[in-house]
Amino acid sequence: MELQSYHKIYHIHKKSRVKRWFLFIFIGGIITLFLPWTQNIKVKGNVTSLYQEQRPQQLNSPIPGKIIKWNVKNGDYVKKGDTLLQLSEIKDDYLDPLLVQRTQQQVQAKKGVREYYEAKAGTAKNQLQALNTARDLKLNQLKIKISQLNNKLTAEEAELTAALNELRLSEDQFSRQKKMYDEGLVSLTQFQQRSISYQNATAKKTSAENKVAQTRQEILNTGIEQNSVIQDYTEKLSKTEGERFQSMGQIEGSEGDIAKLENQVANYKARQGLYFIIASQDGQVVQLNKSGIGEVLKDGENIGTIVPTNVNYAVEIYIRPVDLPLVKEGQRVMCIFDGFPAIVFSGWPNSSYGTFAGKIVAVESNISGNGLFKALIIEDQKEKKWPPKIKMGAGVQGIAILNDVPIWYELWRNINGFPPDYYEVKNNEAGSYEKSK
């Protein structure tokens, strides 16, 4: 009797299909090896903005002060120019409510002092002109007097010359008369008359010499008086000039004081405008770290953060130094944003779901603090738009697209440890991007 269980357990007579399945799998594997595969580099980064003014900005206190009023709370949306909070002064130098008016009064007082010194300098200038005029007049008078004395001296010298001539004649006549008297040719009376004429001529000569000497002394005295007048007026002019320069120095000093006080007035007015901390742009106020009324803020202390509402989003990714030669400006990158579901096929990025295309616009030449190089990616306007709900600082995974190769080449490259292939990007629009309104 033949056992049925033996045939059911051991399929001895059953025809095997292993060879067929092996053949199908082998042929399918061969075909798969020749399918295209897109080489890529996987990187990580976060959402940011291409422009500095669109990134989250700290709210800082421009002056030390005390909080007296809050106009916002965490999460509020504000417009540019809205008042966020109000401060009051805590420094003794600025507590006076009439500080600006009192400083302006000091400015007016200094201007009055400047005008006084300007008038004093003008008076000193007039005094200089009057002294110069008086000096010139006095010197002209002395010059005329010296000229007159010189003319007088000339006339007296002529008289002296005539007296000398007359003396010589009288002396000659007296000698002849004496000789004739000694010989008895003339009488004593005639001799005495001639002697008197000779003595008169001598006296006339002495008188003329005295006049000449006196006139010369007057000329000398007048010259001394002229020098004395020059010295006297020089001292007066120097003193007046010194007073004028002193007044001008006071004017310049007043100008400096006025400028300093006007600068203080401008600073005080500007400081009064700093009592109100306003929003620099449209955005959301977050991370407020001060609470209540009466808290004191230091100069430049952080109050919170404002996140701009209108942002041209970009992605910053970090690349390993070994992969840096494979990344170029204008290169295509597929981005996966945190919070948005995605189905990714690494080698077939075009077949992936939930990825968004972008292009690299800049690669920094300096390495970052984390030992990686940073690159910036913007949205590719020619493809699907990025999701509108992405937020600043959200995480991003990037896939930098490289060359298309067969699967067998990619397997061979990985087995041998060779780097991926890359291509030169030729994109004239890589550097031409604008901020969208």
C-alpha positions in Angstrom: 0.0 0.0 0.0 1.5 3.4 -1.0 1.6 6.1 1.7 -0.1 9.3 0.8 1.7 11.3 3.4 5.0 10.6 1.9 4.0 12.3 -1.4 2.4 15.2 0.4 5.5 15.9 2.5 8.2 15.3 0.0 7.3 16.8 -3.4 9.5 14.5 -5.2 7.6 14.6 -8.4 6.9 18.3 -8.3 8.5 20.5 -11.0 11.0 23.2 -9.5 10.7 26.9 -10.6 13.8 28.1 -8.8 15.8 28.5 -12.0 13.1 30.6 -13.5 12.9 32.9 -10.5 16.6 33.2 -10.3 16.8 34.1 -14.0 14.1 36.8 -13.5 15.8 38.3 -10.5 19.2 38.2 -12.2 17.9 40.0 -15.3 16.0 42.5 -13.2 19.1 43.2 -11.2 21.1 43.8 -14.3 18.5 46.2 -15.6 18.4 48.0 -12.3 22.1 48.5 -12.4 21.7 50.6 -15.5 18.9 52.8 -14.2 19.8 56.5 -13.7 20.8 57.6 -10.2 21.2 61.3 -9.1 24.2 61.8 -6.9 23.7 64.2 -4.0 25.0 65.5 -0.8 22.8 65.6 2.3 23.2 68.7 4.5 21.3 70.3 7.4 20.5 73.9 8.1 17.7 76.2 9.1 15.4 78.9 7.8 16.8 82.4 7.7 16.6 85.5 5.6 18.9 86.7 2.8 18.7 90.3 4.2 20.0 91.4 7.6 17.1 93.8 8.3 14.6 90.9 7.9 16.1 88.7 10.6 15.0 88.6 14.2 16.3 91.7 15.9 16.8 92.5 19.6 15.0 95.3 21.3 17.5 97.2 23.4 17.1 100.1 25.8 19.0 103.1 24.2 19.3 104.8 27.7 19.2 103.7 31.3 15.8 104.2 32.7 12.8 102.9 34.6 9.8 101.3 32.9 6.6 103.3 33.5 4.3 101.8 30.9 4.0 98.7 28.6 2.0 98.9 25.4 2.6 95.3 24.1 2.8 91.8 25.4 4.5 88.6 24.1 3.1 87.5 20.7 1.7 90.9 19.7 2.0 92.1 16.2 3.1 95.7 15.8 3.6 98.2 13.0 6.7 100.2 12.3 6.7 103.2 14.6 4.4 101.7 17.3 5.4 102.5 20.9 6.4 99.3 22.7 7.1 100.8 26.2 7.8 104.1 27.9 10.8 104.9 30.1 11.6 107.6 32.6 14.9 109.0 33.8 16.9 107.7 36.7 20.1 109.8 36.4 20.3 112.9 38.5 21.7 114.9 35.6 18.5 114.6 33.6 15.7 114.7 36.3 15.0 118.4 35.8 11.8 118.7 33.7 12.9 122.1 32.4 16.4 120.9 31.6 16.2 121.9 27.9 14.8 125.3 28.6 17.4 126.1 31.3 20.2 125.0 29.0 18.8 127.2 26.2 18.9 130.1 28.7 22.6 129.4 29.3 23.0 129.5 25.5 21.4 132.9 25.4 23.5 134.1 28.3 26.7 133.0 26.5 25.6 134.7 23.4 25.1 137.9 25.4 28.7 137.6 26.8 29.9 137.0 23.2 28.2 140.2 22.0 29.7 142.1 24.9 33.2 141.0 24.0 32.5 141.7 20.3 31.6 145.3 21.3 34.7 145.5 23.5 36.8 144.3 20.6 35.2 146.8 18.3 35.9 149.6 20.8 39.5 148.5 21.1 39.8 148.6 17.3 38.4 152.2 17.2 40.9 153.1 19.9 43.7 151.7 17.8 42.6 153.8 14.9 42.4 156.9 17.1 45.8 156.3 18.6 47.3 155.7 15.2 45.8 159.0 14.0 47.0 160.9 17.0 50.5 159.4 16.7 50.7 160.3 13.0 49.5 163.9 13.8 52.0 164.3 16.6 54.8 163.0 14.5 53.9 165.2 11.6 53.9 168.2 14.0 57.4 167.3 15.2 58.6 166.7 11.6 57.3 170.3 10.7 59.0 171.7 13.8 62.3 170.0 12.9 62.0 171.3 9.4 61.4 174.8 10.7 64.4 174.5 13.1 66.6 173.3 10.2 65.6 176.4 8.2 66.3 178.6 11.2 69.7 176.8 11.7 70.5 177.5 8.0 69.8 181.2 8.4 71.7 181.4 11.7 74.7 179.6 10.1 74.5 182.2 7.3 74.5 185.0 9.9 77.5 183.3 11.7 79.3 183.2 8.4 78.7 186.9 7.8 79.8 187.6 11.4 83.0 185.7 10.9 83.7 187.5 7.7 83.0 190.8 9.4 85.2 189.8 12.3 88.1 188.9 10.0 87.7 192.3 8.3 87.5 194.1 11.6 90.5 192.2 12.9 92.5 193.1 9.8 91.5 196.8 10.1 92.3 196.8 13.8 95.8 195.4 13.1 96.6 198.0 10.5 95.1 200.8 12.7 97.3 199.7 15.6 100.4 199.6 13.5 99.6 203.1 12.2 98.9 204.3 15.7 102.2 202.9 16.9 103.9 204.8 14.0 102.0 208.0 15.0 100.1 208.2 11.8 96.6 208.2 13.4 95.3 209.6 16.6 94.4 207.7 19.7 90.7 208.5 19.1 90.7 206.9 15.7 92.5 203.8 17.1 89.9 203.5 19.9 87.1 203.7 17.4 88.6 200.9 15.3 89.1 198.9 18.5 85.5 199.3 19.4 84.4 198.1 15.9 86.6 195.0 16.3 85.1 194.2 19.7 81.6 194.6 18.3 82.4 192.2 15.5 83.7 189.7 18.0 80.6 190.0 20.1 78.4 189.7 17.0 80.3 186.4 16.1 79.8 185.0 19.6 76.1 185.9 19.5 75.7 184.1 16.1 77.6 181.0 17.4 75.3 180.9 20.4 72.2 181.1 18.3 73.5 178.2 16.0 74.3 176.1 19.1 70.9 176.8 20.6 69.0 175.9 17.4 71.0 172.7 17.1 70.1 171.8 20.7 66.4 172.4 19.9 66.7 170.1 16.9 68.2 167.4 19.1 65.6 167.9 21.7 62.8 167.7 19.1 64.3 164.4 17.8 64.4 163.1 21.3 60.7 164.2 21.7 59.9 162.4 18.5 61.4 159.1 19.7 59.6 159.6 23.0 56.3 160.1 21.2 56.9 156.9 19.1 57.7 154.9 22.2 54.7 156.3 24.1 52.2 155.6 21.4 53.8 152.1 20.7 53.1 151.2 24.3 49.6 152.5 24.2 48.9 150.7 20.9 50.4 147.5 22.2 48.2 147.7 25.3 45.1 148.4 23.3 46.0 145.6 20.8 46.5 143.2 23.7 43.1 144.1 25.1 41.6 143.6 21.7 43.2 140.2 21.3 42.0 139.3 24.8 38.5 140.2 23.8 38.8 138.2 20.6 40.0 135.2 22.6 37.0 135.6 24.9 34.8 135.7 21.8 36.3 132.4 20.5 35.9 130.9 24.0 32.3 132.0 24.1 31.8 130.4 20.6 33.1 127.1 22.0 30.9 127.3 25.0 27.9 128.2 22.9 28.6 125.2 20.6 29.0 122.9 23.6 25.7 124.1 25.2 23.8 123.9 21.9 25.2 120.4 21.5 23.8 119.6 25.0 20.4 121.1 24.0 20.3 118.9 20.9 21.4 115.8 23.0 18.7 116.5 25.6 16.0 116.9 23.0 17.2 113.7 21.3 17.3 111.9 24.7 13.7 112.9 25.4 12.8 111.1 22.2 14.4 108.0 23.5 12.0 107.7 26.4 9.7 105.8 24.0 11.0 102.5 22.6 9.4 102.1 19.2 9.2 99.3 16.7 11.8 99.6 13.9 9.6 97.5 11.5 6.5 95.5 11.2 6.7 92.2 13.1 5.8 90.1 16.1 7.2 90.9 19.6 8.5 87.8 21.3 10.8 86.8 24.2 10.1 89.8 26.4 12.3 89.3 29.4 11.2 92.3 31.5 8.0 92.5 33.4 6.0 94.8 35.6 6.3 98.6 36.1 9.3 100.2 37.7 12.0 97.8 36.6 15.2 99.5 35.8 17.0 99.0 32.5 20.7 99.5 31.8 22.1 101.2 28.8 21.8 98.8 25.8 20.1 96.1 27.9 18.1 93.5 25.9 14.3 93.8 26.4 13.0 91.3 23.9 13.0 90.3 20.2 11.0 91.5 17.2 10.5 89.0 14.3 9.8 90.8 11.0 6.5 90.1 9.3 7.6 90.6 5.7 10.5 88.3 5.1 12.2 87.0 2.0 13.0 83.5 3.3 16.2 81.8 2.6 17.9 78.6 3.9 21.4 78.5 5.4 23.0 75.1 5.2 26.3 73.9 6.6 28.7 71.9 4.3 31.6 69.7 5.4 35.0 70.9 4.1 35.4 67.6 2.1 32.1 68.3 0.2 32.9 72.0 -0.4 34.4 71.5 -3.9 31.1 69.9 -4.9 29.0 73.0 -4.1 28.7 75.9 -6.5 26.7 79.1 -6.8 23.5 78.5 -8.8 23.5 74.8 -7.9 20.1 73.1 -7.4 19.2 72.0 -3.9 16.0 70.1 -2.7 14.8 71.3 0.7 12.8 69.4 3.2 11.3 71.7 5.9 10.6 70.5 9.4 6.9 70.1 10.0 6.0 69.4 6.4 5.7 65.7 5.5 7.9 64.4 2.7 8.6 61.1 1.0 12.2 61.2 -0.3 13.9 59.0 -2.8 17.5 59.9 -2.5 18.5 58.9 -6.0 15.4 60.2 -7.7 14.7 63.7 -6.3 12.2 64.5 -9.0 10.1 61.6 -7.8 10.2 62.7 -4.2 7.2 64.2 -2.5 7.2 67.2 -0.1 10.6 68.6 -1.3 11.0 72.2 -2.5 13.6 73.4 -5.0 16.1 76.1 -4.3 19.4 77.3 -5.7 22.6 78.3 -4.0 23.3 82.1 -4.2 26.4 82.3 -1.9 29.0 80.1 -0.3 31.0 81.7 2.4 34.8 81.5 2.1 35.4 81.5 5.9 34.7 78.4 8.0 32.1 78.8 10.7 32.5 78.1 14.4 31.1 74.6 14.0 33.8 73.6 11.6 31.6 73.7 8.6 31.1 76.1 5.7 27.9 78.0 5.3 25.9 78.4 2.1 22.7 80.4 1.4 19.8 79.0 -0.6 16.9 81.0 -2.0 13.6 79.8 -3.6 13.7 78.7 -7.2 11.0 80.9 -8.8 10.7 78.5 -11.7 9.5 75.6 -9.6 7.0 75.0 -6.8 6.8 77.8 -4.3 8.0 77.2 -0.8 5.3 76.7 1.9 4.0 80.0 3.3 3.9 78.7 6.9 7.6 78.2 7.3 9.1 80.1 10.3 12.4 81.8 11.0 14.8 79.3 12.5 13.0 76.2 11.5 15.1 73.1 10.7 15.8 72.2 7.1 17.3 69.2 5.4 18.9 69.8 2.1 19.9 67.5 -0.8 22.4 69.1 -3.1 21.9 67.7 -6.6 25.0 66.5 -8.4 25.5 64.5 -11.5 23.3 61.8 -13.0 25.0 58.4 -13.2 24.0 54.7 -13.5 23.3 52.8 -10.3 26.2 50.4 -11.0 28.6 53.4 -11.2 27.3 54.7 -7.8 27.7 51.2 -6.2 31.2 51.0 -7.7 32.1 54.5 -6.4 30.9 53.8 -2.9 32.7 50.4 -2.8 36.0 52.1 -3.8 35.4 55.2 -1.6 35.6 57.7 -4.5 33.9 61.1 -4.1 30.7 61.9 -6.0 30.9 63.5 -9.5 30.0 67.1 -9.9 29.4 69.5 -12.8 30.0 73.2 -13.4 26.9 75.2 -13.0 26.2 77.7 -15.8 23.5 80.0 -14.6 23.6 83.7 -15.5 20.8 84.3 -12.9 22.7 82.9 -10.0 23.7 86.3 -8.7 20.7 88.3 -9.9 18.2 88.1 -7.1 16.0 90.8 -5.8 13.9 91.3 -2.7 10.3 90.6 -3.5 7.8 93.1 -2.3 
